[in-house]
Amino acid sequence: MTRTKEDVYDEEISPLMVEIIRITKAHGIAMLASFSIPTEEHPHLLCTTHLPDDSGKPFAKFVDAAKTIRHQEPSLFAITITTEPKR
């Protein structure tokens, strides 16, 4: 059976993204990553992570890019928000 792009993302890319997100948060590095993982049910499915820098401010060019990414055909959009205790 052929794996879907969503399967590949879930099985191979997502674990790497967990590590990338951990590192960027630990060092206050703003980031934007987006993956197009269409399925028959959701042909415009994206998985996008957009994180601010260590001051909590998003990088302006990433904000613009994220707006461009989101303005597609109607699609399912999900955001994962995690919180950590203040240091």
N, C-alpha and C positions, 0 to 999 in steps of 0.2 A: 504494500500500500504506500502511495506517495504521501509524504508529509506536506501539509499546507505551510504557507509562510507564517501563519499564526503559530503553528506547532513549532517551527524552527525558532521563532522568536521566544516562545515560552520555554523551550527546552535548552536552547543554546545561548541566546542573546540576553534574556532576562537575568540569568545568574551573573553574567558579566556586568550588566547595568547596575545590579545591586552593589557590586564592588566599586564601580565607578562613582555611583552616587555617594557611597560611604566616604570615599577618598575626597571627592569635591566638597562635601559638607565639612569634613574634618579640616580642610585647608581654606574654606571660604571661597572656593572657586565657582563663579557663576557658570552655568552651562545650559545648553539646549541640545537635545537629541530627539530626533523624530524618525519613526520607522513606518513605512507603508506596508501593512500586512493584510491585504484584502482577502475576504472570504466570499463564498457565494452568497451567504446571508447578509454580509456587510462589505460591499465592494469598495468602500472608501475608508476602511478601518485603519486607524493610525494609533500608534503608541508613542506619546510625546512626554518627555520629561523636561521641565523648565525650572531651574533652581536659581535663587538669588546669590549674591556674594555674601561675605561674612558680615556685612553691615545690614543685611536683609533687603538690600536694594537690588532689583533686577537690572541686568546689563541692558541698556536702551536698545541696542541693535538686536538683541535676542527677543525683546518685547515685540519689536517690529516684525521680526522673522516669525515669531509664534502667531501673530495676528494673520500673517500671510498663510501660514500652514493651516490655520483653523478655517479660513474662508474657502472651503471646497464645497463639493456637493454635500447634501445633508448626510451626516455620518454620526456614528456613535463616538462620543468623546468621554474619556474617563481620566480622572486625576487622582493620584495617590498622594495623600497628605500625611506626613508623619510629624510627630511633635517629640521634642526632647526637653528634659528639664533644663532650666537656665543654669548656666555655670557661674 
